[in-house]
């Protein structure tokens, strides 16, 4: 990340699709000596009920492993989350290929998260390449910033604090409510026959132990509406 004089500084960033704004710690903002902009915004988060922040900064980000560069706005907060990961990880159990250059060589050591890139740019920085690792549901993910380790690594529930980052800023919430009011409530109105079809499906469609669908054939209850078709059927 570039400071106000254009000098590059390495920092620990997490990618989080559950966050609407990008976030930056006050410590990093002061270190980069960025210019603050006042804009009141309340933040809803999982680990705390609500935080009100008035400071935004614009920062330039450059990848050290590719020519990717972009300019992002960040909401400044005292801290983003606790140290990540919560406990040290033994890298040897992952069997990471030796030719892979990780974006964060010390990803396995608990450290301060200094910035967060949210949903707007989350998929922009992801590449399509992915390499499965030795542990189930773990993989190397290629990004514009280099390779990162994804998935569940630690399995010691007694020592690990589970983390989830879901952040919504008040402005986005107001826009969501505005569009919901403009579009109106989404309701579907069924005819009697359509309602009967819905009830038929709910009552007679199920899955067996092998995963196959088991369906009971429906029969039209108003038999008199079929007419006298016996002779024709013969």
N, C-alpha and C positions, 0 to 999 in steps of 0.2 A: 504494500500500500504506500502511496506517495504522500510525503508531508507537504507543507506549504511552500517549500523551496524546490520541490520536484525530486527529492532524494527518496530512494526506495527503502522500505522497512518490512521485514518479515513479521507476520502476525498469525495467530491461530483463529481461523474462521470456520464456523459450522454452516452447513447448508440445511435449511429447514423449510420444507414446503408448507408447514402448518402456520407460518408466520406471514402476516400481510406486510408489515413494514420491515425494512432492513434496520438492524440495530448495531450500535457501537458503544463501547464502554467509555465513561468519562476519562479514564486513565489513558486510553489510546488516543482519544480526541485531543487531549492536552499534549501528549507526546508528539503528535503530528502537527500540532499548532494550527488547527483548522479553524476557519471562520464560522461562527455559529449564526443560525437564523432562528428567530423567535416565531414559533407557531404552536399554539396550545393544542395538545392532543392527549387524550386519556388512553391508556393501554390496559387491555384485559389480558391476564396471563394465568396459567395454571398454577404456578408455584406461589403467586401472590394475587390477591384479589384485583387490585387496580393500582396503576402508577400514572401519575400525571407528569408529563414532560413538556417543556416548551422549546427545547433546543434541537435543531436539526443541523447537520453538516453535509457538505458534498465532498466526496473523496474519489480520487482516481485510483483504480486498481489495475495492476499489471501482473500477469502470470510470469513466474520465473522459469517455466518449462515450455511455454509456447508464446506466440505473438499476440495472445488475447489481451485486450485492455478495454476497460469500460469506466464510465463515471456513474456513481450511484449516490443517492441521498440516504442518510442514516439518521435515525432517531437516537439521541444520546441518552443513555441510562447509566445509573451508578454501577450496575453489573447485569449481565445477561443470564448467567446460570452459574452453578457451582463448578468446581474443577471437573474437567472431562478428559479421559474416563474417570469413573469414581475410584477405581483401584488399578494398579499396574497390570498390564497384560503381557503374558509370555508370547513374544512374537514367533518363537520357534514352532509352536503348535499350529501355526497357520501355513507353514511351508510356502512363504512368499517367494516366487521366482527371483533369482539373483539379478536378472536383467531389468527388473521393474524398478523404476525410479519413483518413490513415493513423494507425494506433495509435502507430507509432514513425516519426517524420519522418526520423530519422537511421539507419534500418535499413540503409542502404547503407554506413555507416561502421563499421569494426571497433570493437567495444566490449565491455566486461565483461558477462557474463551473471550477473545477481545472484540469479535464482530460476528454478526449473523447476516447471511444473505437469505432473504425470504422468498415467497412464492413467485413474485413477478419475474425474478431472474433465475430461479432454481433450475428449471429445465434448460435454460439457455446455456448454463455452464456444464451440463452433463453431456458426455459423448456416448456413442452407442456401444463401445467396447466394454465387455465385462468378462472377468476370469474367475471361475469358482475356486474357492480355497479349500483347505483340508477339512475344516469344520463345517458341519451342515449349516445352511442358510447364511454363510459368510462368503464374500466375494470382493474382488478388486474391481472398482468402478473407475473408468477413465473419465476425467473431467478436463476442463480448460486449464485447471491449475495443476494437473498431474494426476497420478493414480491415488485413490483413497480407498481405505478399508471400510466396507459396509457390512451390516448384519450384527447378530448377537455373538459376542465373544465370551464374556464372563458368564459362568453358570452358577457362581456362589451367591445365592439369594440372600444369605445372612450378611454378607459384607457389601453387596452392591446396592446402591440407591438407584431405583428406577427413575428415568427422566423422560419427560414428554414436554415439548415446547409447542404451545398453541397460543399465538399472540394476535390479537385483533386491535387495531386502532379505532378510535371512536368515529373518525371521519368515514372510514370504510363501512362501519356498521350503519351510519346514517344513510349512506348511499344505498346500501342493501335494502334498508327499510323503504326508501323512496321508490326504488324500482318495484318492490313488492306491492306497494300501494298502487302505483301506476298500472301495473299489469293486472291487478285484481286477483282474487282468490281463484285458484285452479280447481274447478269442480267438474265432475263428469256426471251426466244424467243418463241413466240407462232406461231403455224401454223394458217392458215386462219380460220379453223374450231374452234380452241381453242380461237382465238381472238373473233370470233362470239359468242361463249359461254360466254366469259367474258362480252361482251357488252349486251348480252341477260339478264344475271343475274343482271347487274347494272340497266338496263332499266325496268325490269319487276318484281323484287323482292322488296317488301316493307313490313312494319309492320303496322297493324291497331292500333286503340286506346287501344285495350285490350292486345296488345303485340304479337298477333298471326301473323305469316307470311302469306302474300297474294302473290301468285305466278301465273302469267299468263302462260298458257301452251305454250311452243315454237312449232313452225311448221317449217319444213324444206322448205326453199324457192325454192330449185331446185326440183320442183314436177316431172319434166320429168325423173329424176334419179330413181324415185320409180318404173317405169315400168308399165306394164298393169297388175295390181294385182286385178282388180275389180272382174273378174270371179272367181279367187281363194278365195277371201274374201267371196263370196256368198256361 
